[in-house]
């Protein structure tokens, strides 16, 4: 899985915004705002990665129970799906 082409992440301090670029800008239905953890997950999805690889990277980065990371990542993926931002 990976993010669809034509979106970029920009940020300042602890706040990040995913924006549509090029042709996607006219068709964008939402602006996605992210915290630092969401931005890390977004960057993981900028290149092709499996679900388990992403979970592994998240558990390496964050000191949190894997079950909690999976739940949060699943919620994040569902948000991306709802906005048509994810290629699977």
C-alpha positions in Angstrom: 0.0 0.0 0.0 1.0 3.6 -0.5 -0.4 7.1 -0.8 -1.7 8.2 -4.2 0.5 10.4 -6.2 -0.2 14.2 -6.2 -0.2 14.9 -2.5 2.5 16.5 -0.3 3.0 17.0 3.4 3.9 20.4 4.8 4.4 21.5 8.4 5.4 23.9 11.0 6.4 23.0 14.5 4.1 20.1 15.6 1.4 20.6 13.0 1.3 19.2 9.5 -1.1 19.5 6.6 -1.5 17.1 3.6 -2.2 19.1 0.5 -3.2 18.1 -3.0 -0.9 19.2 -5.8 -1.2 19.5 -9.6 -4.4 18.0 -11.0 -5.5 16.7 -7.7 -5.8 20.2 -6.3 -9.1 20.8 -8.2 -10.5 17.5 -7.1 -9.4 17.5 -3.4 -12.3 16.9 -1.1 -10.4 17.5 2.1 -7.4 18.9 3.8 -5.9 16.4 6.1 -4.3 17.8 9.3 -1.8 15.6 11.2 0.2 15.6 14.3 3.9 14.5 14.5 2.9 10.8 14.7 0.5 11.1 11.8 3.2 12.8 9.7 5.5 9.9 10.5 2.9 7.4 9.3 2.2 9.6 6.2 5.9 9.5 5.3 5.9 5.7 5.7 3.2 5.5 3.1 5.0 7.8 0.5 6.6 4.6 -0.8 5.2 1.2 -1.2 5.1 -0.6 2.2 3.2 -3.5 3.7 0.9 -3.1 6.7 3.3 -5.2 8.8 6.3 -3.3 7.7 4.6 0.0 8.7 3.6 -1.5 12.1 7.2 -2.6 12.6 8.5 0.9 11.9 5.9 2.5 14.2 6.9 0.2 17.1 10.6 1.0 16.5 9.8 4.7 16.6 7.3 4.9 19.4 7.3 3.5 23.0 3.7 2.3 23.0 2.0 -1.0 23.0 1.8 -2.6 19.6 -2.0 -3.1 20.0 -2.5 0.6 20.5 -0.3 1.4 17.5 -2.2 -1.0 15.4 -5.5 0.6 16.4 -4.3 4.1 15.8 -2.7 3.1 12.4 -5.9 1.4 11.3 -7.9 4.5 12.1 -5.4 6.6 10.2 -5.6 4.2 7.2 -9.4 4.4 7.3 -9.3 8.2 7.2 -7.0 8.0 4.1 -9.4 5.6 2.4 -12.4 7.8 3.1 -10.7 10.7 1.4 -9.4 8.5 -1.5 -5.8 9.1 -0.6 -4.6 5.5 -0.4 -3.6 3.0 -3.1 -3.9 -0.6 -1.9 
